[in-house]
């Protein structure tokens, strides 16, 4: 068996943890929510380097973000977890305000900002050298910093815009300087700014981050906190407008085709219109954002949030959470878990049959049907697709199946020839696979009971006897098959027998 290593495939969907108002274990809110996110299937986590947001004691001797990152066990635990992507809110001063950037600067403040970001970047590059991890240092909703009082009807003063440009320029320079000076490989640290009122600029020509700040700074990425476009859903329109006004470094060119992502959204926006949003509707709304965001090409779509940061008297359908105060996973949690599993299936189908990762554009095009389609339909569509026919010849395809099912048997070449000829006569590739599973040759080498046992269907009770191809389709479409994707998603980075056995034999 080959030990081919595949590049990481970004599954894009995730959530975040900020100021959770409850937790259920002695691990504390930060570690508990991080573990919950990973168990859900996310490969990305977003959090703040602010101890007081996670009920951690403030240590006055820790003067910098670097000190916080390396000295607090909770932060070290999360940074060491097997997430691929880490998005970290970093403000201007450790142990200061949780979210707001300082835009009224002097020389002393500028030096402080630069030193904080430079030292944190250096620490991450050094500590996680050759780890494959990607860190993004950013901030929260910069348009509110410009407006100061959350009044979206107002115009922004030019002095505040100039201060924001200066602040982001310093932060970006600090990250870039550290990247140049610190020897490192296979680890990335980037910088992003977050916008949250792009439609004010697009629709009403008001001065905002998107039209007045982004054109005047060069960043690694931009985050969009997307509440201004959720109802009615104008998310992709806003993403395109942000992208048109942004200027990016080339730093992440090899990792991401697009560099604008959805840093926040929620699923409860019917509440804004109707005053009520059932939990099932939250999940439906979230699916709309996930589907449109991935179809647009956003590298991340992050739900707000894992546990609630809201008031104790918030009603269940106000819904800023995946898991509620009673430790009950909500429909929107199960949506995330299932769609992440489906994306991992999509990835592994390409790895198994095409021996490569899907391209970003291939997931973008597939996402509309991915959540609703059974896995057997996903397999059928891939095997019968033009791209599969272009990349894999009939003979190579049939040979892969025959060698997997008949590896210890003689006359393998005859079987390959027989079914390759049937392919050439117009029988679909998916149908060829089913014919081989139902063939008398295959029945001779694996008994019915062994076949069912392999598929974990030996205790299956059915109203009628199912032929082998039907059993295999039933096996593919079971919930257990789907959710197992999440437990093997790290293993599947390597072409392993575990993944191969799961998909055929």
MARKE-801590 format. One record per residue (C-alpha): z, x, y. Coordinates in steps of 0.1 Angstrom, whole numbers, padded with zeros to 4 digits, always signed. Each point is the difference from the previous one (the first is absolute). Example, Ala and Ser with C-alpha at 12.3 -4.5 7.8 and 13.67 -1.06 7.14 Angstrom:
2
+0078+0123-0045-0007+0014+0034
END
This chain:
505
+0000+0000+0000-0010+0014+0034+0028+0006+0026-0021-0008+0030+0021-0003+0032-0011-0028+0023+0007+0001+0038+0026-0025+0011-0014-0035+0007+0015-0018+0029+0010-0035-0009+0007-0008+0037+0024-0029-0004+0037+0004+0007+0030-0009+0022+0028+0017+0019+0038+0002+0006+0016-0002+0034+0036-0010+0008+0005-0022-0032+0028-0024+0005+0011-0001-0036-0001+0020-0032+0014-0005-0035+0008+0035-0015+0021+0030+0009-0031+0020+0006-0001-0015+0035-0028-0018+0019-0025+0028+0004-0001+0014-0035+0003-0035-0015-0030-0014+0020-0020+0032-0007+0005-0004-0037-0009-0037+0002-0032+0009+0018-0010+0025-0027+0009-0023-0028-0022-0027+0017-0029+0025-0004-0004+0014+0035-0010+0036+0005+0008-0001+0037+0033-0005+0018+0007-0004+0037+0035+0006+0014+0019+0015+0030+0018+0033+0003+0029-0019+0016+0033+0001-0020+0015-0030+0017-0028-0022-0011+0012+0005-0036+0038-0002+0004+0002+0038-0002+0028+0018+0020-0011+0017+0032+0006+0037-0001+0000+0013+0036-0005+0036-0013-0035-0009-0012-0020+0004+0031-0036-0003-0013-0022-0021-0022-0004+0031-0022+0038+0001-0005+0000-0037-0008-0028+0003-0025+0015+0029-0019+0038-0008+0003+0003-0037-0008-0001-0005-0038-0016-0034+0005-0030+0013+0020-0004+0029-0024+0000-0023-0030-0027-0022+0015-0022+0029+0011+0003+0014-0035-0011-0032-0017-0035-0001-0015-0017-0020+0028-0033+0015+0011+0002-0011+0037+0031+0001+0023-0002-0017+0034+0029+0010+0021+0011-0014+0034+0011+0029+0021+0011-0006+0036+0007+0026+0026+0036+0008-0007+0020+0000-0033+0027-0027-0002-0015-0016+0031-0018-0033+0004-0016-0010-0032-0035-0008+0012-0009+0006+0036-0019+0030+0012+0011+0015+0033-0029-0002+0025+0019+0013+0030-0002+0037-0006+0010+0032+0016-0003+0036-0012+0033+0000-0019-0009-0032-0018-0035+0012-0008+0014+0032-0016+0025-0021-0020-0027-0023-0013-0023+0029-0010+0029+0019-0017+0011-0031-0020-0034-0009-0013-0010+0037-0006+0031+0008-0020-0002-0032-0021-0036+0006-0008+0008+0036-0010+0028-0012-0022-0022-0025-0018-0029+0025-0005+0024+0026-0014+0023-0022-0021-0028-0020-0016-0026+0028-0002-0024-0007-0029+0015-0034-0007-0030-0021+0007+0020-0021+0025-0013-0014+0032+0023-0005+0030-0008-0019+0031+0023+0003+0030-0002-0030+0023+0017-0026+0022+0004-0037+0004-0021-0024+0021-0010+0021+0030-0012-0030+0020+0035-0013+0003+0011+0034+0013-0027-0003+0027+0010-0036+0008+0038+0007-0003+0011-0037+0001-0022-0015-0027-0019-0021+0025-0037+0001-0012-0012-0018+0031+0007+0030+0022-0022+0029+0010+0012+0035-0008+0007+0025+0028-0022+0031+0000+0030+0023+0001+0011-0013-0034-0034+0005-0014-0001+0036+0012+0035+0006-0015-0011-0014-0034-0031+0021+0000+0021+0031+0008+0026-0008-0027-0026-0006-0028-0019+0031+0010+0031+0021-0003+0009-0015-0034-0035+0006-0013-0001+0036+0013+0034+0007-0017-0013-0012-0034-0033+0019+0004+0018+0032+0010+0023-0002-0030-0030-0006-0023-0017+0031+0013+0030+0023-0002+0017-0010-0032-0016+0012-0032-0005-0030-0023-0023-0016-0025-0003-0034-0017+0023-0017+0025-0009-0019+0032+0019-0009+0031-0017-0021+0026+0008-0019+0032-0007-0036+0009+0006-0024+0029+0005-0037-0005-0016-0028+0021+0010-0036-0001-0019-0019+0028-0037+0009-0003-0011-0036+0005+0016-0001+0035-0025+0028+0009-0029-0015-0019+0003-0036+0011+0016+0003+0035-0008+0036+0010+0037+0008+0005+0011+0036+0000+0013+0008-0034+0003+0029-0025-0034-0007-0016-0021+0001+0032+0020+0023+0022+0019+0025-0022-0020+0004-0032-0032+0011+0018+0020+0027+0017+0017+0016-0030-0012+0015-0033+0021-0010-0030+0000+0003-0037+0003-0037-0006+0009-0033+0017+0022-0028-0014-0004-0036+0010+0030-0023+0000-0022-0031-0004+0021-0030+0011-0023-0008+0029-0030-0007-0024+0016-0017-0030-0005-0036+0012-0028-0007+0001-0009+0030-0022-0019+0024+0022+0014+0031-0016-0032+0018-0008-0014-0008+0034+0031+0017+0015-0003+0030-0024-0036+0006+0011+0009-0002+0036+0028+0025-0004-0024+0023-0020-0026-0002+0028+0025+0012+0026+0016+0027-0021-0006+0038-0002+0010+0017-0032+0004+0036-0013-0018+0010-0031+0032+0007-0018-0001-0029-0024-0037-0002-0005+0002+0008-0037+0028-0025-0006-0010-0030+0020-0033-0014+0010+0016-0022+0027+0031+0010+0020+0012-0033+0013+0025-0018-0022+0021-0031+0000+0036+0013+0005+0016-0034+0002-0008-0036-0008+0017-0029-0016-0009-0032-0019+0020-0026+0019-0024-0007+0029-0004-0037-0008+0035-0002+0014-0013+0010+0034-0023-0031-0001+0019-0025-0020+0036+0011+0001+0000+0003-0038-0016+0023-0026+0008-0004-0037+0005+0032-0020-0031-0007-0020-0020-0002+0032+0014+0033+0012-0015+0016-0031-0033-0017+0006-0001+0012+0036+0009+0035-0010-0028+0001-0025-0024-0009+0028+0011+0030+0020-0001+0023-0030-0034-0011-0010-0016+0001+0035+0018+0033+0008-0012+0018-0032-0035-0015+0004-0001+0015+0036+0011+0033-0014+0036+0004+0013+0017+0028-0019+0033-0018+0000+0012-0037+0003+0038-0001+0003+0020-0032-0001+0031-0004+0022+0023+0006-0020+0018+0005-0033+0035-0014+0010+0004-0020+0032+0011+0017+0032+0005-0035+0015+0030-0021+0009+0022-0015-0028-0009-0035+0010-0038+0005-0004-0014-0027-0023-0018+0010-0032-0034-0010+0013+0003+0022+0031-0006+0027-0026+0001+0036+0013+0008+0012-0035-0013+0005-0035+0034-0004-0015+0025-0024+0016+0038+0002+0006+0007-0014-0034-0020+0028-0016-0027-0024-0009-0036+0013-0001-0022-0022+0020-0036-0011-0009-0013+0026+0025+0018+0027-0020-0017-0011-0032-0033-0001+0019+0004+0036+0010+0010+0011-0035-0029-0018-0016-0027+0012+0025+0013+0036-0003-0003-0003-0038-0035-0014+0004-0010+0029+0022+0013+0024-0025-0020-0018-0027-0030+0003+0022+0006+0038+0004+0005+0005-0038-0030-0019-0010-0021+0024+0021+0019+0030-0014-0005-0012-0036-0036-0011+0001-0015+0021+0029+0024+0029-0002+0006+0000+0038+0020-0019+0026-0015-0030+0017-0013+0007+0034+0018-0016+0029-0030-0022+0007+0000-0012-0036+0035-0013+0004-0008-0014+0034-0028-0021-0015+0019-0010-0031+0033-0011+0016-0011-0036+0008-0002-0008-0038+0025+0026-0013+0032-0020+0002-0014-0032-0015-0022+0015-0028+0015+0005-0035-0002+0036-0012-0026-0009-0026-0022-0012+0028+0006+0033+0019-0011+0019-0031-0030-0022-0005-0012+0004+0036+0004+0038-0001-0018+0005-0033-0028-0023+0010-0003+0015+0036-0030+0019+0013+0022+0029+0010+0012+0004-0036-0035-0002-0013-0012+0026+0025+0029+0025-0007+0004-0005-0038-0030-0003-0024-0001-0025-0028+0005+0027-0026+0029+0016+0018+0017-0034+0004-0005-0010-0037+0011+0035-0011+0032-0003+0019+0009-0033-0018-0010+0012-0034+0018+0033+0003+0032-0018+0011-0001-0026-0028-0016+0020-0029+0010+0036+0008+0010+0008-0036-0031-0017-0015-0033+0014-0012-0033-0014+0012+0011-0001+0036-0035+0009+0012-0015-0029-0019+0024-0024+0017-0007+0014+0034-0038-0004-0006+0004-0035-0013+0020-0013+0030-0020+0020+0026-0031-0017-0012+0016-0034+0005+0009+0011+0036-0036+0008+0006-0010-0034-0012+0019-0016+0029+0034-0008-0016+0026+0005+0027+0023+0030-0003+0031-0022-0001-0015-0020-0028-0008+0031-0019+0037+0010+0002+0010-0034-0014-0025+0002-0028+0013+0034-0011+0036-0013+0000-0011-0029-0022-0023+0021-0023+0006+0002-0037+0000+0039+0004+0030-0002+0022+0018-0026-0022-0003+0024-0029+0019+0029+0016+0028-0020+0018+0016-0030-0017+0006-0032+0019+0038+0005+0000-0004+0036+0013-0023-0012+0027+0024-0026+0012+0029+0024-0002-0019+0025+0022-0005-0027+0026+0036-0011-0003-0012-0034-0012+0014+0002-0035+0024-0029+0008-0027-0021+0018+0000-0036-0010-0034-0017+0007-0013-0034-0006-0031+0016-0017-0009+0033-0014-0014+0023+0026-0027+0025-0006+0007+0036+0010-0020-0001+0033+0020-0031+0010+0033+0018-0009-0010+0030+0021-0009-0022+0030+0033-0019-0005+0018+0034-0001-0017+0011+0033+0009-0031+0018+0037-0001-0009+0026+0006+0028+0015+0028-0020-0032+0020+0000-0003-0004+0038+0035+0010+0009+0000+0030-0023-0024+0015+0025+0029+0006+0023+0021+0019-0025-0029+0024-0009-0015+0004+0035+0013+0036+0003-0011+0009-0035-0035-0014+0007-0006+0027+0026-0008+0020-0031-0025-0011-0026+0025-0007-0027+0000-0015-0035+0025-0026+0013-0025-0014+0025-0029+0003-0025+0019-0019-0027+0009-0027+0024-0036-0007+0010-0018+0003-0034+0014+0020-0029
END
